[in-house]
Amino acid sequence: MAAWADTASTDTWLNRLSQSMGELNYRGVMTYSRGDHQESLRVTHGTYNGEEYERLEHLDGERREVIRHGQQLTCIQLGRRLDLLFHRHLLKAGLSDLDPFYEVSIGEEGRVAGHRAVNLNIKPRDELRFGYRLALDYDTGLLLRSEAFDASGRVLERLQFVEVEIGQPLKKEWLGDVQSAAKTAPDPLPIDRVIEEEQMPWKPQWLPPGFALTLAPHRPNDEALTYSDGLAVLSIFVESTTAPLPSGEGSAMQGATVAYTRPVQISTTPHLVVVVGDVPAATAKRVANSIVWDKEQQSEASNIK
């Protein structure tokens, strides 16, 4: 085992990472930090009685959690944007073709949450995306720590296990009360039914190279598309609103996640184009400004100045 791991290539480690997130049983406590903010989460993933479960629990503040049972996703006190972010492990774009967009190298070994870890340094080849430093469990390839950094090398956010058990059988009480959760959120998202991209009344004319569609809406009125280059994820929302629109475009950033907003008038209805993603603000702005509408609406779509 040691001889193989010591000579493994970056592609081998990335493949092990991709497989481990979906195939392993694991349960542990993670910290998520960005700037002065830090919160704790408990993550449970694995198979119980032949069915796959995943549960994400926020351990600070009010009760917030996500439970996935097979193909059913149930959310408690969470907005739809976090619903989409929870699908990251289901993204079709994998880690096998990063080379055109990232330079991946193996760093020094370390320890994370008591586990021997292999460090991967992932630097972007352009200014359209962030870089990453990943620490993977030496024996299983499970992601133990992830850091995102900008062009200056500043760490934007860090997600890290502080304790984790890998490979243990799941206990029923760890999985949460799926039935109770369903009562709290009576309209769970079926993750195997999506709207085709061609059915959307709008589309982006520009995306960063390497970004491909990985998640489409579940219902026609959920006008959102999610794209990924295998590491970074960005979602585009087009939402009608009755609230007063801002006078111009703007952005906000938390950690490595930017939200760029552009007000647009479609016919007589005000809309907001919102790009949310793990990309620099300039990238999100370019995507937001590239949105075009179908022929019936295109002539009636205009920026609100």
N, C-alpha and C positions, 0 to 999 in steps of 0.2 A: 504493500500500500504506500509506504513512504517513498520508495523509489519511483513509483508511477506518479505520485503527486508532485514530487520535486521536478519532474521533467515535463509535466503537463503544459500544454500551450494555453494562450489566452482564450482561444476558441473553445478548448476543452472546459475551462473553468466557466465560461459564459454558458455553455450548454448545460453544465451541471447546475448552475444557478437557475436557469429556466426550468429545468425538470424538477428541482427540489421544491420550489415554491408551490407547485401543484400536487406533487406526489407524496411528500413527507407528512408524517404526523409531527406537529410541534405545538408547543404552548409556552408562552412566556410574557414577560412584561417589558415594554419598550418605552423609551423616552423620545419625545419629539420636541426639538428646540429650534427656534428661529429668533435671532436677536436676544432680547431679554425674556422672551416668552418660552415657557417649557410646560409640557403636559405629559401625563403618563397614560399608556394604553395597554390593555391585555389582549393578546392575539391568540386564538385557538384555531388550529387547522388540522384536518385529517379525515379519516374514514371511520365511520361507526356503523356497525351492522350492514356493511356493504354500501353505505351511502356517504357522499362527501359533505362535510360541514365546514363552515368557516364563521368565526365570530370575532368581531372587533368591539371592544368595550372601552369607552373613555372612563378613566378612573378618577378624574378630577371634575369638580363642578356637578351640574345636573346630569341625570342619567341620559347617556347617549350610546347607542350601540347599533351595529349592523349584524344581521344573521343571514348567512347563505346556506341553504339546505338543498343539495343537488342543483337543479336549475331554477330554484326559487330564491329571490332576494327580498328580504323583509327589513325595513328600516324603522327605527324608533327615534323620533325627534331629530331627524336629519333632513336637510334639503336635498334637492335632486342633483345638485352639483357634486355633493359628496357621494351620492348614489353612483354617479359615473366614475368618480375617482376610485371607488371600491372595486370597480371592474378591471383595475390595472392588470391583475394576474391573468385575466381572460383575453387580453389584447392579442389579436392575431399576429401583429408584427412582433417578431421575436428578437433574439439577441445575436442571431447568426450572421447578420450582414451589416455590422456597424462600421467596418473598415473605411468605407467611402466618406464617412462623416465624423468618425472619432478615431483617435490613436489610443490603442489599449496596450498597457504594459503591466507586468507583474512586479509588485513592490516587495518590500520586506515582510516577513511573517510577523504576526503579533498575536495578541490575545484579546478576545471580546467576550464578556459575560462568562469567563472561565473556560472558553473554548479556544483551541488553537485556530488561528485565522490566517488566510491568504489575502493579501491586499491587492486590489486591481486599481490602477490609475487610468482614468478614461478622460482624455483631453479632446475637446472639439476641434475640428479642422477649419471651422469658420466662426464668425461672430453671431450666428443665428441661434445658437443653443448654448447651454451651460455644460460644464464639466462635472465629473463625478469621481468620488473615491469610494470603492466598495470593499467591505471586508466579508469574506465568505468562510463558512465553517470548513476546516481542512478535510474532515471526514465525509461530509455530506454535500457540500456546496451551498448550504442554506445561507441566505443573506443575513448577516448579523449586524452590519452597520452600513449606512449609506449617507454620504455627504455630497451636497451639490455646491459648486463654487462658480463664481463669475469670472470674467476675463482678467480681473486683477488678482485672482486667487483667493478672494474673500469667501469664507464659508457662509452660505445663505441659509442652509438648514441642515439638520442632522437627525436621522432616525436610527436608533440603536437599541438592541436588546441589552437589558441589564441583568436579566436572568432568563434562561430558556431551557426547556427539556425537549430533546429531539428523539423521535422514534418510539415514544411511549404510547401504549394503547389509550385512546380517548375514553373519558368517563362521561356517562350520560349527563351528569349535572353540569359539566363544562359547556354543554352545547346550547344552553339557554332554553327558554320556553317558547318554542317556535309558534305554537298555537296562540299563546297570549300575545306574542308580538304581532301576529297577523290581525288580531282584533284591534290592536293599537294602530296598525297601518293596513287598512282593509284592501288596499290596491297595490299589492307587491308587484315588482317588475319581473316579467318573464324574460329571461335573458337569452332565449333562443328564438324570439320573434322580433324582427326589426323591419323598419321601413327602408326600402332601397334608396340609395343616394339620388338616383335619377328622379325619384318622386318628390324630392324637396323643391320648394318654390324658389330656392336660392342656392348659391354655391360659391365657394371661394375660387377666385381666378389664380391666386398665388398661395403656395405653401412652401415652407423651407424644404429644400431637396431632401428626399428620403422619408418624408412624412406621408403615410398612407392611411386610408380610412380603416379604423379598427372597431368602431362602435357607432351604430346608427340609432335613430329614435325607436322606441317601442310602440309609440302611438303617433298618429299624424300630427296631433296638436303639440307634441313635444319636439319643437323644432331645434334640434341640436345634433351636431355631428362631432365625433371625436377621432383624432388622428394621432399617430405615434411614429417615431423613427426607430422604435425598439427600446428606447430609454425614456426620452421626454414624451410628454402627453399634452395635447392641447385640445380644448373643446370650444366649439363655436355655437353660440346661442343667438337666436333672433326672436325677440319677445315683444308682443304688443303691450302697451301700457296705457293706463289712464292717469298716471301720475305726471306732474310737470316734468318735462324733459330738461336735462342740462343744456346749457347754451353751446357747448362744444364737446369735443372728445376729451377723454381723461383716462388715467390709469391709476391703479393702486397695487401695491405689492406686499405680500406676506411671505417671508422666507424666499423660496425659489418659485413661488406661484404668483403670476401677474394676472390681473383682471383689467382688460382694456375695453372701454365702453365708447360706442359711437352712436349718437342719436340719428335716426333716419325717419322720414315721413313716407309711408307707403299708402297711396291713395289719400284718404282722409284720416288714417290711423297712425299715431306715433308709434314707433318701434325703437327698441334698443338692440344694437348688435354688440354682443359681448364675447370677447375671446378670453378664455381662462386657460392658463397653461404653465408648464415648467419651462418657460422660454424668456429671453430678455424682452423688455417692454417694446423695444423697436421692432422686434419680430412680430409680437402680438398686434402692434399698430398696423404693420404692413398687411397682415392677414385680414384684419377688420376692414381696412380700406379697400380690399380687393373683392369684397362680397358683391355679387351681381344677382339680379332677380330674373325670373323668366320673362319672356317677351311681353306677357300680358301686364306685368307689374313693373318692368324695368323702366318704362318711360315715366312712370308715376313715382318712382323712388328718388328721393333727393335728400342730401345732407341737410341737417338743421344747423344753421350757423348762429 
